[in-house]
Amino acid sequence: MDLIPKMNPVARLISLMALSGCCLVLSGKIALAEATLQTLNPSISQAIDQENTHFSKHFEDLDIEGSIVIFDLNQNLIYQHNPDRNDTAFLPASTFKIPNSLIALETQVIENDVSVLTWDGIVRSYPVWNQDLNIRLAFEFSAVWFYQVLARRIGHERMQEWVATIDYGNENIGSVEEIDSFWLNGELRITPQEQIQFLQRLYTDELPFSESTIATVKDIMIVEQTPDYTIRAKTGWALAGNVGWYVGYLEQNDNVYFFATNIDIQDESDLPARQAITRRCLASLNLL
């Protein structure tokens, strides 16, 4: 029997929360915004999903189409813009460098973060790629050739096993011939929400990698560190589909905020918007 009388969705949600003895408090105020209960992954049983109108303004101001999802771990709260897109799968592009780094270090196809791969002498469009690199610099510069070498060393069979084991996206790396391109223009797909799920498992050390491997990858992911916060993240740009990514997490005030930003890229001038929108949305939550 339904113990809650018919009422508008917001009032009904508040009544249900009152019956269960729980409420959501944000900055000392009960959140009365439109909200629905949503499960993001098995470790989040009742995350509150809240559309944030401030986020829309940032996309409009920068004239960018796309989406963002931010998950507040302590509050079990999801903020997002364009939820349909956040549940749509895209090529991961260079965001796959996070799992690729984990797998490469774990399988010892590269020994550690200072082991160097020799540049093949092919001049590529980004000058910083045209040199010998270690995995730390290759991650920072997003050097495609470096990670293609790692993928070939890992091999198709082992790569497929690892991608399935860590439950990454749709787990489809394609044929043997696609071993060094499946994340760039192959069949592998992942949604923004799945990016959050993967990042949370990385943060909580729930992925099946050694402690040293996880610690190394977390370290090379740092893009900004201040006395107040640390951001670990990776950009991505899928030329097939013209989609840009910025995924990672912010550690601040004894809490963690996971984010996945996904936008349309019309040309290279749109690339900085990946980080700009993310930072503006985090600032809207009084972070950074």
C-alpha positions in Angstrom: 0.0 0.0 0.0 1.3 3.5 -0.9 1.6 5.4 2.4 2.4 8.7 0.7 -0.6 10.5 -0.8 -0.5 11.7 -4.4 1.6 14.9 -4.6 4.2 16.6 -6.9 7.5 14.6 -7.3 9.6 16.9 -5.1 7.2 16.9 -2.2 6.8 13.1 -2.6 10.6 12.6 -2.5 10.9 14.7 0.7 8.1 12.8 2.3 9.7 9.5 1.5 13.0 10.7 2.9 11.3 11.9 6.1 9.8 8.4 6.5 13.2 6.8 6.1 14.7 9.2 8.7 17.1 10.8 6.3 17.5 14.1 4.5 20.0 15.8 2.3 21.7 18.9 3.7 23.7 21.2 1.5 25.3 24.3 3.0 22.9 24.1 6.0 19.8 24.1 3.8 17.5 21.2 2.8 17.9 20.7 -0.9 14.5 21.2 -2.5 15.7 21.1 -6.1 14.3 18.6 -8.5 15.9 15.4 -7.6 15.5 11.7 -8.3 17.2 8.6 -6.8 19.7 7.0 -9.1 22.2 4.3 -8.8 25.5 5.2 -10.5 27.4 2.0 -9.6 27.1 -0.9 -7.2 28.9 1.0 -4.4 26.4 3.9 -4.6 23.1 2.6 -3.4 21.0 5.8 -3.3 22.8 8.7 -5.0 20.7 11.8 -5.2 20.7 13.1 -8.8 20.4 16.8 -9.0 20.2 18.9 -12.2 22.3 22.1 -11.7 21.1 25.1 -13.6 24.4 26.9 -13.0 26.1 24.4 -15.2 23.9 25.2 -18.2 25.0 28.8 -18.1 28.7 27.8 -18.4 28.0 25.8 -21.6 26.0 28.7 -23.0 28.6 31.3 -22.1 31.3 29.3 -23.9 29.0 28.4 -26.8 29.7 24.7 -26.3 27.4 21.7 -26.6 28.1 18.8 -24.2 27.6 17.5 -20.7 29.2 17.1 -17.3 28.6 14.9 -14.3 30.1 15.5 -10.9 29.8 13.0 -8.1 30.3 14.1 -4.5 31.5 11.0 -2.7 30.9 12.0 0.9 27.4 13.4 0.2 26.5 10.6 -2.3 25.3 13.4 -4.6 25.4 13.7 -8.4 25.3 17.1 -10.1 25.0 17.0 -13.8 24.1 18.9 -17.0 22.6 17.0 -19.9 21.9 13.6 -18.2 20.9 11.9 -21.5 24.4 12.6 -22.9 26.0 11.4 -19.6 24.4 8.1 -20.3 25.6 8.0 -23.9 28.7 6.0 -24.9 31.6 7.6 -26.8 35.1 6.7 -27.9 37.4 7.2 -24.8 40.2 8.7 -26.9 43.2 9.6 -24.7 41.2 9.1 -21.4 42.1 5.5 -22.1 45.7 6.4 -21.2 44.6 5.9 -17.6 43.8 2.2 -17.9 46.5 1.7 -20.5 49.0 3.0 -18.0 47.7 0.7 -15.3 47.8 -2.4 -17.6 51.3 -1.5 -19.0 52.9 -1.1 -15.6 51.2 -4.2 -14.1 52.3 -6.4 -17.0 55.7 -4.9 -16.9 55.8 -4.0 -20.6 57.3 -0.8 -19.2 59.2 -1.2 -15.9 58.3 2.1 -14.1 57.5 5.7 -14.5 61.1 6.7 -15.5 61.7 4.0 -18.0 62.3 5.6 -21.4 60.9 4.6 -24.8 63.1 5.8 -27.7 61.4 8.1 -30.2 61.0 6.5 -33.6 62.2 9.6 -35.5 58.8 10.2 -37.1 58.0 13.9 -36.8 54.5 14.4 -35.5 52.2 17.4 -35.3 53.0 18.1 -31.6 56.7 19.0 -31.0 56.7 17.6 -27.5 56.0 14.2 -28.9 59.1 14.2 -31.0 61.5 13.0 -28.3 62.3 10.0 -26.1 59.7 9.8 -23.4 58.9 8.0 -20.1 55.3 7.2 -19.1 55.1 10.3 -16.9 55.9 12.7 -19.7 53.9 10.7 -22.2 50.8 11.0 -20.0 51.3 14.7 -19.5 51.9 15.3 -23.2 49.2 12.8 -24.2 51.7 11.2 -26.7 49.8 8.8 -28.8 52.8 7.0 -30.3 54.1 6.1 -26.8 50.9 4.5 -25.8 50.6 2.7 -29.1 53.9 1.0 -28.4 52.7 0.0 -24.9 49.5 -1.5 -26.4 51.4 -3.5 -29.0 53.7 -4.8 -26.2 50.7 -5.8 -24.1 49.2 -7.6 -27.0 45.6 -8.1 -28.1 44.8 -11.1 -25.9 46.2 -9.7 -22.7 44.7 -6.3 -23.4 41.2 -7.8 -24.0 41.5 -9.8 -20.8 42.4 -6.7 -18.7 39.8 -4.4 -20.3 37.1 -7.0 -19.5 38.5 -7.6 -16.0 38.3 -4.0 -15.1 34.8 -3.7 -16.7 35.9 -0.7 -18.8 33.0 0.6 -21.0 31.7 -1.9 -23.5 34.9 -3.9 -23.2 35.2 -4.1 -27.0 38.8 -3.6 -28.3 38.1 -4.9 -31.7 40.4 -7.1 -33.8 44.1 -7.9 -33.4 44.9 -5.4 -36.1 43.3 -2.6 -34.0 45.4 -3.2 -30.9 47.1 0.2 -31.2 44.0 2.3 -32.3 40.9 0.8 -30.7 40.5 3.7 -28.2 41.0 6.3 -30.9 38.8 5.1 -33.8 37.7 1.5 -32.9 34.7 0.0 -31.2 35.5 0.8 -27.6 32.9 3.0 -26.0 32.4 4.4 -22.6 29.8 6.8 -21.1 30.5 9.7 -18.8 28.8 7.9 -15.9 31.0 4.8 -16.6 34.1 7.1 -16.5 33.0 8.2 -13.0 32.5 4.5 -12.0 36.0 3.6 -13.2 37.6 6.6 -11.5 35.9 5.8 -8.2 37.3 2.3 -8.3 40.7 3.7 -9.0 40.5 6.1 -6.2 39.3 3.5 -3.7 42.0 1.0 -4.8 39.3 -1.5 -5.9 40.8 -2.1 -9.3 42.8 -5.4 -9.6 46.2 -3.9 -9.8 49.1 -3.8 -7.4 49.5 -1.1 -4.8 52.6 0.3 -6.5 50.9 0.4 -10.0 47.9 2.3 -8.7 50.1 4.7 -6.7 52.2 5.4 -9.8 49.2 6.1 -12.0 47.6 8.3 -9.4 50.8 10.3 -9.2 51.2 10.8 -12.9 47.6 11.9 -13.2 48.2 15.0 -11.0 47.6 18.1 -13.1 47.3 20.6 -10.3 48.3 20.5 -6.6 47.9 23.3 -4.1 47.8 23.4 -0.3 44.0 23.3 -0.6 43.3 20.8 -3.3 44.6 18.2 -5.8 43.3 17.5 -9.2 44.0 14.3 -11.0 42.7 14.1 -14.5 43.1 13.3 -18.2 42.0 15.0 -21.4 40.8 13.3 -24.5 39.9 14.2 -28.1 38.2 11.6 -30.3 38.7 12.9 -33.9 36.3 10.2 -35.0 33.1 11.9 -33.8 34.8 15.2 -32.8 34.3 14.7 -29.1 36.4 16.1 -26.3 36.8 14.7 -22.7 38.1 15.8 -19.4 37.8 13.2 -16.7 39.3 12.9 -13.2 38.7 13.8 -9.6 39.3 16.7 -7.2 40.4 16.1 -3.6 39.4 18.9 -1.3 38.2 19.4 2.3 38.5 15.7 3.1 36.2 14.8 0.2 36.5 13.7 -3.4 34.6 15.0 -6.3 34.7 12.9 -9.5 34.0 14.6 -12.8 33.5 13.6 -16.4 33.1 16.4 -19.0 32.2 15.5 -22.6 31.8 18.2 -25.3 31.6 18.6 -29.0 34.8 19.8 -30.6 34.3 21.8 -33.8 38.0 22.7 -34.1 41.1 23.0 -32.0 40.0 26.3 -30.5 37.3 24.4 -28.6 39.9 22.2 -26.8 40.5 24.5 -23.8 36.7 24.5 -23.1 37.1 20.9 -21.7 39.0 22.2 -18.7 37.3 25.6 -18.6 33.8 24.2 -18.3 34.9 21.7 -15.7 36.5 24.3 -13.5 33.5 26.7 -13.8 31.1 23.9 -12.8 33.3 23.0 -9.8 33.5 26.6 -8.8 29.6 26.7 -8.9 29.8 24.1 -6.2 32.1 26.4 -4.2 35.1 24.3 -4.9 38.6 25.3 -6.1 
